[in-house]
Amino acid sequence: MFKRLVVILVALVFMVTSAVGVAGVRANADGSDEIPGPGSGASQLEGPGQEGQEALEDQGHLTLEEAVRMATEHSPDLRLAAAAVEQAKLGLDQAEYTADRLPDEVVSDYETAKLKDLTPRQAEGGLMVAQSAYEQARLALRLQVETAYYDVLKAQHMVAVSEEALDQAREQLNLARARYEAGTVARIDILGAEVQVADVEANLLSAKRMLQMAEMEFNRITGRELDAPVQLTGDLEYEPFEGIDVQEAVEIALQNRSDIAAAEDKVGVKELQHEIVQRYYTPNVFAYRQAVLELENARAELERTREGVQLEVRQAYLNIQNAEDRFRVREKAIEQAEENLRLARLRYREGVSTSLEVINAQVLLTQARTEALNALYDFNLAKAQFRTAIGKWDLGLVRNRPLAVTWKHRLGNQEECSMSLPKRYHGG
């Protein structure tokens, strides 16, 4: 009778403290109290602060890291994940409080053993899951910001490519008109050049609209006004990807990924549950069979998580290599397209080719520049996805050569071809 009374009293205490704890967490979620992040409290969620953010906006120039800090401060998803961690911590405190007040001498059946030993361990597992969700949200936010950052850079360069293409088309139109007035070409050369100018003007308008949309998305993610001007200090860079092989990357991921750690912890919880069940039940009892089944499921989930991480890392690794190979090929294509345009313009001036040949050469050069830009964008984004896959954003991990070449330093040669990229691409 005494043991049953103690168990009933302990259960009542646990129910009361649970109700109080949930109410407190809900108050935090409503905004009445500040919600600290996981680990060392609110410092995990601190961004540059309101004054710092306003200063950055006033300057109008943002680095990638500044954008990440601003997004971290603004992100409601990250705050919800932090609140879930605090709630899990509170649940662990409650479980440990209940277990500490349950005397060892009354632990004589599965229910009391569960309150004493298993419930606190389950609460630890719940905290591990919440922390894993927070870490995944943090990495996802970082990738989202970096993607938006690169989207703006790519859109800015696409506007520049379109502007240069328009300059080329207009120059060809002026040349065709001059030659028509001189009586050396037919009017069809003017009509073809006018059509090309119209097409390129439409492409430029589309590129500007894409830039506006990319800037609005960037502002939304970073918590700025949607129409705030966006000036980024970074650029799309090409750094040869080397120094780490795919197997090393997989090993790093298996050690760093929080979802794997959470799955491993779940197996530990189910193993403890199975051990406690064995003390009080025989294998033919439902509770025993249920514990065995849950342990097998947890182990299977762990294996599936590990396999999924390995696949994700290997795919991200291949995406980097693919984008890098494409960019190197597209670089050569730009050089060839520039030379082709130079020769086509020379032949047209000498009267040995048609305006259509020059227009086709202009289109090929614009296409080559666009494809090179897309490959460089994909290369930078693939590296960001790779870091997310391995669960580690330490940029020193990807050991590249010290040389880093940006898009504007990489492409075009003004001396060889007057129709190459505008000056803003040459770092001068």
PLY file of the C-alpha trace (Angstrom):
ply
format ascii 1.0
element vertex 428
property float x
property float y
property float z
element edge 427
property int vertex1
property int vertex2
end_header
0.00 0.00 0.00
2.85 2.37 0.88
4.55 1.79 -2.50
1.35 2.43 -4.45
0.77 5.65 -2.50
4.28 6.88 -3.28
3.88 6.15 -7.00
0.54 8.00 -7.09
2.03 11.05 -5.34
5.01 11.13 -7.71
2.75 10.90 -10.74
0.67 13.82 -9.44
3.80 15.94 -8.98
4.94 15.13 -12.51
1.55 16.11 -13.98
1.46 19.43 -12.12
5.01 20.43 -13.07
4.38 19.45 -16.70
1.33 21.70 -16.87
3.26 24.64 -15.40
6.19 24.09 -17.77
4.06 23.96 -20.90
2.30 27.16 -19.88
5.63 28.88 -19.44
6.87 27.82 -22.86
3.65 28.96 -24.47
4.11 32.36 -22.84
7.55 32.58 -24.39
6.21 31.55 -27.81
3.63 34.36 -27.54
6.45 36.84 -27.22
6.01 37.84 -23.54
9.50 36.64 -22.69
12.70 36.31 -24.72
13.44 32.82 -25.97
17.11 31.88 -25.71
18.65 29.67 -28.33
20.03 26.19 -27.68
23.35 25.68 -26.03
24.48 28.83 -24.26
21.20 30.74 -24.39
20.24 33.72 -26.48
23.72 34.19 -27.90
22.98 31.52 -30.50
20.34 33.77 -32.09
22.04 37.13 -31.71
22.53 39.01 -34.97
24.08 42.42 -35.42
21.34 44.03 -33.31
18.90 46.71 -34.43
21.49 49.48 -34.49
24.01 47.31 -36.31
21.45 46.24 -38.87
20.41 49.85 -39.52
24.06 50.79 -39.98
24.53 48.01 -42.52
21.43 49.09 -44.39
22.58 52.71 -44.40
25.91 51.68 -45.87
24.11 49.64 -48.50
26.98 47.18 -48.90
26.54 43.69 -47.51
28.94 40.80 -47.24
27.62 37.26 -47.19
28.32 36.91 -43.47
26.46 40.14 -42.71
23.50 38.85 -44.68
23.56 35.59 -42.72
23.57 37.44 -39.39
20.67 39.60 -40.44
18.67 36.59 -41.60
19.46 34.74 -38.37
18.10 37.61 -36.32
14.99 37.83 -38.46
14.15 34.15 -39.05
10.91 33.01 -37.35
11.72 29.38 -38.19
14.95 29.57 -36.23
13.19 31.14 -33.26
10.57 28.41 -33.28
13.33 25.80 -33.36
15.04 27.54 -30.43
11.76 27.55 -28.51
11.42 23.81 -29.12
14.89 23.28 -27.65
13.96 25.24 -24.52
10.77 23.24 -24.19
12.75 20.00 -24.47
15.16 21.23 -21.78
12.22 21.94 -19.53
10.84 18.48 -20.16
14.18 16.97 -19.19
14.25 19.00 -15.98
10.77 17.79 -15.11
11.64 14.15 -15.80
14.80 14.35 -13.71
12.93 16.12 -10.90
10.38 13.32 -10.79
13.00 10.57 -10.97
15.10 12.11 -8.17
12.11 12.09 -5.84
11.25 8.48 -6.47
12.97 6.31 -3.79
14.90 3.30 -5.07
13.11 1.00 -2.68
9.74 1.56 -4.41
11.07 0.63 -7.87
9.64 -2.84 -8.09
7.69 -2.91 -11.36
7.96 -1.63 -14.92
5.94 1.56 -14.39
8.04 2.80 -11.49
11.27 1.75 -13.24
10.11 3.68 -16.29
9.61 6.85 -14.23
12.92 6.35 -12.47
15.21 5.38 -15.36
13.55 5.49 -18.76
11.57 8.74 -18.73
14.64 10.96 -18.06
16.52 9.16 -20.82
13.61 9.65 -23.19
13.61 13.34 -22.30
17.30 13.49 -23.13
16.47 11.97 -26.50
13.76 14.57 -27.02
16.29 17.30 -26.33
18.70 15.73 -28.79
15.98 15.69 -31.47
15.13 19.34 -30.81
18.77 20.36 -30.96
19.16 18.44 -34.20
16.14 20.24 -35.65
17.62 23.57 -34.61
20.95 22.75 -36.25
19.22 21.63 -39.43
17.19 24.85 -39.47
20.36 26.89 -38.99
22.13 25.15 -41.86
19.06 25.42 -44.07
18.81 29.14 -43.35
22.48 29.62 -44.16
22.02 27.83 -47.48
18.89 29.85 -48.22
20.73 33.13 -47.61
23.73 32.09 -49.67
21.45 31.02 -52.52
19.64 34.36 -52.45
22.99 36.18 -52.32
24.25 34.31 -55.38
20.92 34.84 -57.15
21.37 38.60 -56.87
24.96 38.43 -58.11
23.97 36.25 -61.04
21.07 38.55 -61.94
23.34 41.60 -61.80
25.79 39.97 -64.18
22.99 38.87 -66.49
21.90 42.51 -66.77
25.48 43.45 -67.68
25.68 40.67 -70.27
22.39 41.85 -71.79
23.54 45.47 -71.81
26.71 44.50 -73.65
24.69 42.43 -76.11
22.47 45.46 -76.76
25.50 47.65 -77.40
26.74 45.08 -79.90
23.37 44.88 -81.66
23.06 48.65 -81.91
26.59 48.96 -83.25
25.80 46.41 -85.93
22.59 48.28 -86.80
24.52 51.54 -87.21
27.07 49.79 -89.38
24.35 48.23 -91.55
22.69 51.63 -92.01
25.98 53.23 -92.98
26.71 50.55 -95.53
23.12 50.72 -96.87
23.44 54.48 -97.37
26.72 53.82 -99.14
24.90 51.40 -101.42
27.00 48.39 -100.52
24.28 46.26 -98.84
20.57 45.66 -99.24
17.89 46.91 -96.85
17.48 43.38 -95.51
20.68 43.91 -93.50
19.03 46.84 -91.69
15.84 44.86 -91.07
17.78 41.92 -89.62
19.80 44.21 -87.36
16.63 45.98 -86.17
15.02 42.66 -85.29
18.14 41.71 -83.33
18.07 45.01 -81.40
14.42 44.44 -80.50
15.11 40.91 -79.31
18.05 41.99 -77.16
16.08 44.90 -75.69
13.40 42.43 -74.62
16.05 40.19 -73.06
17.49 43.17 -71.16
14.07 44.09 -69.77
13.58 40.48 -68.66
17.03 40.44 -67.00
16.21 43.64 -65.09
12.93 42.15 -63.87
14.75 39.02 -62.74
17.20 41.23 -60.83
14.34 43.03 -59.10
12.78 39.73 -58.05
16.12 38.39 -56.80
16.68 41.55 -54.76
13.21 41.36 -53.22
13.74 37.72 -52.23
17.11 38.61 -50.71
15.53 41.46 -48.74
12.72 39.21 -47.54
15.11 36.57 -46.20
17.33 39.12 -44.47
14.41 41.00 -42.91
14.86 44.21 -44.89
12.28 46.30 -46.70
11.41 44.59 -49.97
12.31 47.67 -52.02
15.54 48.40 -50.14
18.53 48.86 -52.46
20.84 45.85 -52.58
24.57 46.33 -52.97
26.70 43.27 -52.31
30.44 43.32 -51.70
31.04 39.74 -52.80
31.09 38.18 -56.25
30.77 34.80 -57.86
34.19 33.22 -57.46
35.98 30.30 -58.99
38.41 28.45 -56.74
39.60 25.07 -58.02
38.00 22.43 -55.82
40.67 20.09 -54.53
42.32 18.76 -51.39
39.43 16.63 -50.10
38.17 13.37 -51.53
34.62 12.12 -51.40
35.29 9.41 -48.81
36.83 11.95 -46.46
33.79 14.15 -46.94
31.49 11.24 -46.11
33.41 10.52 -42.90
33.17 14.17 -41.86
29.43 14.13 -42.49
28.93 10.96 -40.46
30.70 12.66 -37.55
29.10 16.09 -37.85
25.52 15.61 -38.97
23.14 16.28 -36.11
20.40 14.10 -37.61
22.73 11.09 -37.37
23.54 11.96 -33.76
19.84 12.16 -32.98
19.18 8.79 -34.64
22.03 7.21 -32.68
20.65 8.63 -29.46
17.22 7.20 -30.25
18.77 3.74 -30.56
20.31 4.22 -27.12
16.92 5.12 -25.65
15.25 2.07 -27.19
18.06 -0.17 -25.94
17.51 1.09 -22.40
13.76 0.58 -22.76
14.34 -2.99 -23.91
16.69 -3.61 -20.98
14.12 -2.36 -18.45
11.31 -4.37 -20.04
13.41 -7.51 -19.78
13.61 -7.11 -16.01
9.87 -7.31 -15.51
8.31 -9.08 -18.50
8.76 -12.31 -20.38
9.11 -12.44 -24.17
5.49 -13.46 -24.68
4.13 -10.26 -23.12
2.94 -7.47 -25.42
5.14 -4.80 -23.78
8.22 -6.95 -24.36
7.43 -7.56 -28.02
6.66 -3.89 -28.50
10.02 -2.88 -27.02
11.85 -5.28 -29.31
10.02 -3.94 -32.35
10.76 -0.31 -31.44
14.45 -1.12 -30.99
14.62 -2.78 -34.40
12.86 0.20 -35.99
15.27 2.66 -34.37
18.26 0.73 -35.66
16.76 0.62 -39.14
16.09 4.36 -39.05
19.71 4.98 -38.04
20.96 2.91 -40.94
18.63 4.68 -43.36
19.78 8.08 -42.07
23.44 7.16 -42.53
22.82 5.89 -46.05
20.87 9.02 -46.93
23.65 11.28 -45.67
26.27 9.37 -47.65
24.19 9.67 -50.81
23.60 13.37 -50.22
27.31 14.06 -49.74
28.34 12.07 -52.80
25.75 13.80 -54.99
26.82 17.23 -53.73
30.44 16.33 -54.44
29.61 15.28 -57.99
27.58 18.47 -58.52
30.67 20.52 -57.68
32.83 18.59 -60.11
30.18 18.82 -62.82
29.80 22.60 -62.44
33.57 23.07 -62.34
34.04 21.09 -65.55
31.28 23.04 -67.26
32.79 26.37 -66.24
36.22 25.46 -67.59
34.72 24.42 -70.91
32.57 27.57 -71.11
35.62 29.76 -70.50
37.20 28.39 -73.66
33.91 28.80 -75.51
33.91 32.52 -74.69
37.36 32.97 -76.15
36.31 31.14 -79.31
33.07 33.13 -79.59
34.92 36.43 -79.19
37.33 35.53 -81.97
34.48 34.36 -84.17
32.71 37.70 -83.71
35.88 39.66 -84.42
36.40 37.82 -87.70
32.73 38.12 -88.69
32.77 41.89 -88.14
36.00 42.20 -90.11
34.57 40.22 -93.05
31.39 42.32 -92.98
33.35 45.56 -93.13
35.29 44.19 -96.07
32.06 43.21 -97.81
32.74 39.48 -97.93
30.04 38.37 -95.47
26.45 39.19 -94.56
24.93 40.95 -91.58
23.33 37.66 -90.58
26.76 36.16 -89.98
27.64 38.99 -87.59
24.31 38.69 -85.79
24.76 34.95 -85.37
28.24 35.54 -83.98
26.85 38.06 -81.48
24.20 35.57 -80.38
26.82 32.86 -79.91
28.99 35.14 -77.77
26.08 36.15 -75.56
25.09 32.51 -75.23
28.64 31.53 -74.28
28.83 34.24 -71.62
25.44 33.27 -70.24
26.33 29.59 -70.02
29.65 30.39 -68.35
27.86 32.57 -65.82
25.33 29.82 -65.13
28.13 27.30 -64.62
29.97 29.62 -62.23
26.75 30.21 -60.30
26.11 26.47 -60.12
29.68 25.91 -58.92
29.33 28.37 -56.03
25.90 27.05 -55.10
27.10 23.43 -55.27
29.87 24.20 -52.78
27.30 25.72 -50.42
25.11 22.62 -50.76
28.16 20.44 -50.15
28.93 22.22 -46.87
25.31 21.76 -45.83
25.50 18.06 -46.67
28.56 17.47 -44.50
27.07 19.57 -41.69
30.10 21.85 -41.47
30.38 25.42 -42.73
34.07 25.84 -41.97
35.31 27.26 -45.25
38.82 26.06 -44.46
37.56 22.52 -44.80
37.45 22.81 -48.57
41.15 23.27 -49.15
41.50 25.15 -52.42
44.44 26.79 -54.07
45.06 30.29 -52.68
44.09 31.84 -56.02
40.45 32.93 -56.18
39.21 34.35 -59.48
35.93 36.25 -59.68
33.65 36.36 -62.68
34.50 39.97 -63.43
38.25 39.18 -63.39
37.91 36.00 -65.42
36.15 36.67 -68.67
36.66 38.82 -71.72
39.54 40.57 -73.44
38.93 44.17 -74.44
42.12 44.36 -76.51
41.31 41.40 -78.71
37.65 42.12 -79.31
35.76 45.39 -78.95
32.60 43.38 -78.32
33.81 41.63 -75.14
32.49 42.13 -71.63
31.99 45.66 -70.27
34.56 47.20 -67.95
32.66 46.25 -64.80
33.63 42.63 -65.54
37.36 43.30 -65.54
38.01 44.50 -62.03
39.61 47.69 -63.37
0 1
1 2
2 3
3 4
4 5
5 6
6 7
7 8
8 9
9 10
10 11
11 12
12 13
13 14
14 15
15 16
16 17
17 18
18 19
19 20
20 21
21 22
22 23
23 24
24 25
25 26
26 27
27 28
28 29
29 30
30 31
31 32
32 33
33 34
34 35
35 36
36 37
37 38
38 39
39 40
40 41
41 42
42 43
43 44
44 45
45 46
46 47
47 48
48 49
49 50
50 51
51 52
52 53
53 54
54 55
55 56
56 57
57 58
58 59
59 60
60 61
61 62
62 63
63 64
64 65
65 66
66 67
67 68
68 69
69 70
70 71
71 72
72 73
73 74
74 75
75 76
76 77
77 78
78 79
79 80
80 81
81 82
82 83
83 84
84 85
85 86
86 87
87 88
88 89
89 90
90 91
91 92
92 93
93 94
94 95
95 96
96 97
97 98
98 99
99 100
100 101
101 102
102 103
103 104
104 105
105 106
106 107
107 108
108 109
109 110
110 111
111 112
112 113
113 114
114 115
115 116
116 117
117 118
118 119
119 120
120 121
121 122
122 123
123 124
124 125
125 126
126 127
127 128
128 129
129 130
130 131
131 132
132 133
133 134
134 135
135 136
136 137
137 138
138 139
139 140
140 141
141 142
142 143
143 144
144 145
145 146
146 147
147 148
148 149
149 150
150 151
151 152
152 153
153 154
154 155
155 156
156 157
157 158
158 159
159 160
160 161
161 162
162 163
163 164
164 165
165 166
166 167
167 168
168 169
169 170
170 171
171 172
172 173
173 174
174 175
175 176
176 177
177 178
178 179
179 180
180 181
181 182
182 183
183 184
184 185
185 186
186 187
187 188
188 189
189 190
190 191
191 192
192 193
193 194
194 195
195 196
196 197
197 198
198 199
199 200
200 201
201 202
202 203
203 204
204 205
205 206
206 207
207 208
208 209
209 210
210 211
211 212
212 213
213 214
214 215
215 216
216 217
217 218
218 219
219 220
220 221
221 222
222 223
223 224
224 225
225 226
226 227
227 228
228 229
229 230
230 231
231 232
232 233
233 234
234 235
235 236
236 237
237 238
238 239
239 240
240 241
241 242
242 243
243 244
244 245
245 246
246 247
247 248
248 249
249 250
250 251
251 252
252 253
253 254
254 255
255 256
256 257
257 258
258 259
259 260
260 261
261 262
262 263
263 264
264 265
265 266
266 267
267 268
268 269
269 270
270 271
271 272
272 273
273 274
274 275
275 276
276 277
277 278
278 279
279 280
280 281
281 282
282 283
283 284
284 285
285 286
286 287
287 288
288 289
289 290
290 291
291 292
292 293
293 294
294 295
295 296
296 297
297 298
298 299
299 300
300 301
301 302
302 303
303 304
304 305
305 306
306 307
307 308
308 309
309 310
310 311
311 312
312 313
313 314
314 315
315 316
316 317
317 318
318 319
319 320
320 321
321 322
322 323
323 324
324 325
325 326
326 327
327 328
328 329
329 330
330 331
331 332
332 333
333 334
334 335
335 336
336 337
337 338
338 339
339 340
340 341
341 342
342 343
343 344
344 345
345 346
346 347
347 348
348 349
349 350
350 351
351 352
352 353
353 354
354 355
355 356
356 357
357 358
358 359
359 360
360 361
361 362
362 363
363 364
364 365
365 366
366 367
367 368
368 369
369 370
370 371
371 372
372 373
373 374
374 375
375 376
376 377
377 378
378 379
379 380
380 381
381 382
382 383
383 384
384 385
385 386
386 387
387 388
388 389
389 390
390 391
391 392
392 393
393 394
394 395
395 396
396 397
397 398
398 399
399 400
400 401
401 402
402 403
403 404
404 405
405 406
406 407
407 408
408 409
409 410
410 411
411 412
412 413
413 414
414 415
415 416
416 417
417 418
418 419
419 420
420 421
421 422
422 423
423 424
424 425
425 426
426 427
